[in-house]
Amino acid sequence: MSLRDIPSVDHLLNHPQAASLISAYGHALCVQAFREQLALTRHAVLEGAPSPDEQTLINQTGDMLNSWLTPTLRSVINATGVIIHTNLGRSPLSRSAREAILSVSSGYSTLEYELQRGRRGKRDMHAEALITRLTGAEAALVVNNNAAAILLALTSLARRKQVLISRSQLIEIGGGFRIPDVLKQSGAKLVEVGTTNRTHLRDFENVIEDRTALIMRAHHSNFKIVGFTTEPSLTELVELGKRHGIPVLDDIGSGALLDTAQFGLGHEPTVQESLQIGSSLVAFSGDKLLGGPQAGILTGEKGLIDKLRRQPLARAVRPDKLCLAALSATLLHYMKGNATSEVPVWRMIAATEDSVEGRAVAWRKYLGQGEIVPGRSTVGGGSLPEETLPTTLLALEVKHPNAFAGRLREVDPPIIARVEEDRVILDPRTVLADQEDDLLTGIELVLKR
């Protein structure tokens, strides 16, 4: 069959079966898709492939249009057992946070408007009062992530000056983000103190000079150094800073407002503890253990926070209305004392072993197959390294488990599981209750293929 047998774009556009594509995707986009599909077809025919009929061409074009318009950012079901899964969007939001986003996004809002005075306001006000009341800080500032918070603090307070930090805290987190790189971008001069495994308070004191603007501590939120190690405590660093009139910036990362030890985990430093010890500034994330949207939060002394607000960079890293709405709604859960029942990450952490086991057993009964096995859930998200929670898993014995896990990712909504010891593993702890029906339906569909 020759190239002359391939129909034209106009011919296909006028085909009765193309009407539904034009209705769904619009004329202009269909023209583009038919052109690309016909170009592919011509190339295939020149390579010796038979020319497809018109119906096949229309179907192929429909598949192409669908692939173009299918969003790549989609909701998924997290059955991995990693609670704060960075690759899957970190913390899912509470119902109240989602409703707050919908409320402020469906119309106009008071983002920068004071209702009582009827004049322009500041977006800082929306979350600051809640943060300061919860943490006891004098002031607070929200930016779009914790890396931005550190960059803003260093740029405002230490540009062309020195920042002291222990060599053991020059960390790298996901995506290649490194503390030294942020320091460099801020214009501050990094002064590495001590050695990789052992840093003493005297190491800090010995390098302090007139150009020293900040002492910084970066919490080991995603790794541990064990063995022959030592570091000055935050209390010691704060006392040293006070003696020399140098502010202490504490980057605690995860943003814990609750004590993780009460749930059988290791203790993660909380914002309140850092402030009580006397840190001048505390920086943390909004979308890790705090359980809210992506945000960076700075709390501490009012004079320093006000200086950060005046820095031109603050405008470049400011949060939008959706972030502030979700963050405020999340903080209200802590104010009301219901974070462990309403904030999803804390609900998962606080879930009892019996409740998790009950869900796994119910899944097995519904599916009619699988083995109930003990396992461990991980907090994840750069929080509590090596800390896990006991859980109950559903292990599916299937042929070609990696291929099966791949087919689970193709259902709607996609199901993200893990493969261990040639079995597909599903952890109920990280599956939201309102996603459970979709989970079981999706697994059942793949099992029947």
PyMOL commands that set and color helices and strands:
alter all, ss='L'
color gray80, all
select helices_A, chain A and resi 3-5+9-13+16-25+27-46+54-69+86-88+95-105+125-135+146-158+167-169+174-176+179-186+201-207+234-244+260-263+271-277+302-310+313-316+321-336+339-342+344-350+353-367+401-408+428-430+433-448
alter helices_A, ss='H'
color red, helices_A
select strands_A, chain A and resi 77-78+82-84+113-114+119-120+139-143+162-166+172-173+177-178+189-193+212-218+248-253+281-285+296-300+371-380+388-396+415-416+418-420+423-426
alter strands_A, ss='S'
color yellow, strands_A
deselect
rebuild
show_as cartoon
